[in-house]
Amino acid sequence: MARDHGFHPLRITRIVDETPDARTYVFDARLPYRAGQFVTVRACGTYRSYSMSSSPDVDDELCVTVKRVPGGVVSAWMHAELKAGDVLETTLPSGSFCLRENDTPLIAFAGGSGITPVFSLVKSALAATSRTVRLLTANQDGESVIFRNALDELSRSHSGRFLLRHHLDDRQGWVTADEIRSVAEGALDGDFYVCGPEPYMAFVQGELDRIGVPDDRVLVERFTPAPDSATERAAEPVPEREGTVTVVMRGDRRTVNQRATETLIQTARRAGFSPPFSCEAGDCATCMAQITQGEAKMRVNNALDEDEVAEGWVLTCQGEPVTPHVTVVYD
C-alpha cells in the first residue's frame, strides 16, 4: 500500500512557552512516528516542516516545538495566532534523522532550535536502549536554551549514561574545536547527530571529519529553507544540455531546455512556476509529482515507496532527468 502523503487536521490541546521565542504545540493526535522525525505544516499558503520534540517511547502526547524566526511567515503566524483548540493541517510524520538499531554511543551536537529533534532522540535512546548519550548544546545565552530544565533533569536521572554540556556564547564565545573533540573523544565508533544553523553544522562536521569520524556515522538534519526562485535565477548560469523538461501545473504547461545537474523542482521554478516544497532533502514528499514521459533519477528518496516510484512518482527536489525528454505533472 502506498504511503499516505496527504494532510490531516491536528487539534492543539495546549501551548507551552519554552523560551521567549520558542513554543511547544501539543496535539491530541495519536500518530505513529519515530524519534527525530517531523511533520510538514500547511499554513499561510506555504509549507514548513517542524520536528517532533516528543518521544514515542516516553511521551503520551505528540508535540512539535517551533522557534519564531525573523521574517518567518509560518513561525510568526503560529506564535501570534494559534491557541488551544485551533487546528493545524499536517502530513503524517516522516524523516530519516532517527535512531539506528545498534548499541553504540549516541553523540549529538545541537545549536539553537536544532535541539528539537535531538531532544526526541535523547529521550528515546535513554528510555528504550542501553546506549550512552553525549550532548553538546550551543545557544546565545541561558535564556535561549530550549528544554534546559528537562535536559538537566535527564542528566541527573541518567548520570551514568548521559553526558550533557551547555555552551553559552555570551559567556564562552563561539564553540571551539576542543569542545567538539572532548565530546566525541573515545566514541568515534558511535552515531553522530548534528542539527542547528548552517555555520554551526559546517563547523561541527568539519571537526568530526578532522578527528576521523566516518561520513556514514554522521547524520545531519537541516532546517534552512531552500533558496527561492529569484535567488536561483541570480546565480551563475548552468550549462544547458540536449533535451527538454515539460512541467504541468494546474493545467498550465511549459517546456524549457534541460540544464546539467538541475533538479526538476529547480527546472519548474526556472519555468516560472512556484511548486510546493518543504524540506528539500528527500524526506517529506511535499514536492512529489508524476513523470508521464521519460525518466528521472532521485539522488535521495526517504519518502516514496517502490510501488509509487514504479508508477512514475518522483520527489522533484531530488529528481534529475536521465532521458532527453521528461514531462512532470504536479496536478
N, C-alpha and C positions, 0 to 999 in steps of 0.2 A: 504493500500500500504506500502511495506517495505521501510525503510529509505534508503536514498542514502549514502552509505559508501565509495563511490569512490573518486578519486582525480580529481580536477578541476584546470585549468590554471587561475591564477590571475595575472594581469599585474600591475606592480608597476608604479604609476604616479609620485611619488616624495618620497624623503627620508629626514627625519628631524633628525638632531643631537640633542638629548635631554641632554646628558652628554658626557664626553669623552669616555665612554664605553657603551652607550645605544642609540639606534636609533629607530625611528618610521618609519615603512614602510606603505605607503599609497597606497591603491589599487583602481582600477577603478570598483570594483565589487559592486553589489547591492544584497547582500545575506541576507536572514532573520536570525537574531540572537538575543539573549538576553544579556543584560549587564552581564559581568562576565564570558562569555563563551570563548572558544578557538578554534583555528583551528590546525590541525596536518599537518606539512610540510614534504614532501618527498624530501630529498636532500642528496647528498654525500653518497648515498647507505644506508641511515638510515632514521629514523623518529623522529621528535621533535614536541612537542605541544607548541604553543605560544598564550597567551591570547590577546584578543582584548582590546586595550586601548581606542577605540572609544565607543560611546554610541549610540544605535539605537534611543534613544529619543532626542538626541541633535545633533549628527554629521551626515552630509550627506555622508561622506566617511568612508570606512572600514579601520581601522588601527590596526596593531599589533606592539608592542614595544619589542625589543629584546636587552637584555644585553649581551655583549661579555663575555663569561665565559672562564677562563683559562683552556685550554685543550678541550674546547667545539668545536667539529668538525663542527657542523652546524652553530652555532652562529658566530664562527670565519670566516667561509666561507661567510656568509651573510654580515658581516661587511667589509670584504676585497674585495668581488667580485661584489655584487649586485649594480645595478644603475637603475635610472629611465628608464622605457621601458622594463626591464627584466621581465620574467615570472616565478612565483613560482607555484608548484603543491601543492594544499592543499585540505583537506577534507572540507565538509561543517561544519559550527560552531556546537559545541556540548559542553557538560559540565553542571554540576548542581550547580556551585558556583554562584547562581543567586538570585535576589531579591525575597523574599517571598511576598505573597499577604496579607499584613496586614499594619497597620499604626503605629506599634511600632517603637521605635528608632532604627537606624542602627548604630552600634558601630564597627569600623574597626581598625585593627592593621596590618600595612604593613611594612615589613622590606625589604629594598633594592628594587630589581625589583619586589617584591611582591606587589608593588603599582599598577602594570599594570592592573589586573582585578578589583582591588579596585577602581581605578580611574574611570573605566567604571561604576561601581556600584554607586559611589558617584554622578556622573553626572546624571544618570538616576533617582536616588532617589530624588535629588533636583529639577529636571525638571518635573518629571511625577507623583510625590507623594507629600504628605504634611508631610512626616516623618522628624523628626530631625535627624541629622547626626553628629557623632563624629568620628574623625580620628586621630590616632597617627602614624606618620611615623617615622621610625628609619633608620638612614644612618650613614656612617662613617664620612662624613664631608659635608659641604654645597655644594661643587662642585658635589657631587654624588647624590643629591636629584632629582630624575626624576619627571618631571611635576611640579616643585616647583612654578614657576610663575603662572601657570594655577590654581593650588590648592589655592595659596594665593588670586588670583582674585575671585575664588568661595567663599572663606571665607569672603571677603569684600562684595560681592554682595548678600550673603545669611547670613549675620552676625547674624540674629536672629535664624537661624536653623542649621548652620554648625559650629561646634567647631573643629578647626584644631590645632594640636600641632606637631611641628617638633622636633625630638630628634636627636642630633648630637653627635656621640661617641667621637670625638676628643675634644669636649668641656665639655661633661657631663658624660663621661664614659658609661658603659652599661646601658640599660634600666632597671629601678628598678620596684619592686613590687608596690611601692607607685604610680608611674606614671600610671601603668596599672589600679590600683584601682581608681585613680582620674578620669580617662576617663570613666570607667564603672559605677561610683558612681551614684546611683539614677535611673539607667536604666537597672536593672537586668532582666526586662521582655522583653528587646529588642532582636534583632538578632545580633549576634557577628560574624564578618568575620575576619579570620586570614590567612595571606599569607606572606611568606618570608623564610629565611633559616631555616632549621630544628631546630637548637638550640633555635632560637628566637621563633618559633611557639610553641615548647615544653614549654618554659618558660611562654609565654602568656597563653597557655591553662592551665598550672598548676595553675597560679594565678586566672584565671577565675573560675576554679573548687573550689579553696580555698574560694572565696568570695560567692560561692553559685549559680553560673550560671549553669543551667541545660545543660547536654551534647547536648540535642536536639536543643538548641538555638545557638550552636556554629558550624559554617561552616568553613571548612579548605580546602585550595587549596594548593597542594604540587607541587613544580617544580622539586624536587630531582629525578633524574633518578633511576630506579631500579638497584640493583646490577647485574653485569654481571655474566655469567655462571661460570667463573673461581672463582669468589667470593663465589658463592653458593656451588661449589664443595669443597671449602676450609672450609666451615662451618662444625659444628659438625654434624655427620651423623644423619638422621632422621630414626626412626624405620620403617622397611618395613612391609607391611601387605599383606594379601592374595589378589590376583588379579593382573591384568596387565593393562598397558596402551600401545596401539599401536599408534604411531604417523606417519602420512604420509605427506611428504612434497616434492614437485617437483618429485614425482614418487618414492622417497626413503621411505621405510617402516621399522620402527624399533620398537621393543617391549621391554619394561622394566617392572620390578615389580612396583606396586603401593607403595607409601610412605605416611604415615599418615600426614595430613594437607598440603600436597604438591598440588599446583595448576597445571593445565595442562601445562601452559607455563613453569613452573619450571621443570616439567617432560620432556618436549620437549628439554629443554636445557641440562638436565642430559643425555638425549639420544644422545646428540651430535649435535643437530640442533641449528640454530640461527633464531628462529621465529620472525616475525615482532612484534614490540611493541612500545608504546609511553608513555601514561600517567600511565599505570598500576594501575588505580584507578576505572576502570569500566565505563569510560566516553567516550572514543574516538573510540572504535571498531577497532583500528588498528590491534589488536591481534586476531580478530574473526576467528573462524574455525568451521567446521561442525562435529557433532558427528554422526557417521554412525553405531556405535554399542554401546549399553549400554546407560548410563545416567550420566550427571554431573550436579551439583547444583552450581549456581553462588552466591557468597557472596554479590556482588553488581552488579546491571545492570541498568545503566543510558543511554545505547546506543542501545539496541536491542528491537524491538517491539515484542509483544506477538506472532504474526504470524511467525516471524523469529525464535523465541525460539521453537515454535511448530515444525518447520522444522528441528530442530536439531542444529541451530547455537548457538554458545556459545562464551563468552568473555573468552579466555583461561587464562588471568591473574587473573580471578575471579572464574573459574570453578574447582570444586573438584569432582572426581569420586564418585558415590554413588552406583555403581554396580561393581561386581567382574571384569568384563572385559569391557574396553572402547576403542573405536577407534576414533581418532580425525584426521580430514583431513584438512590441510591448503591450499591445492591446490584450 
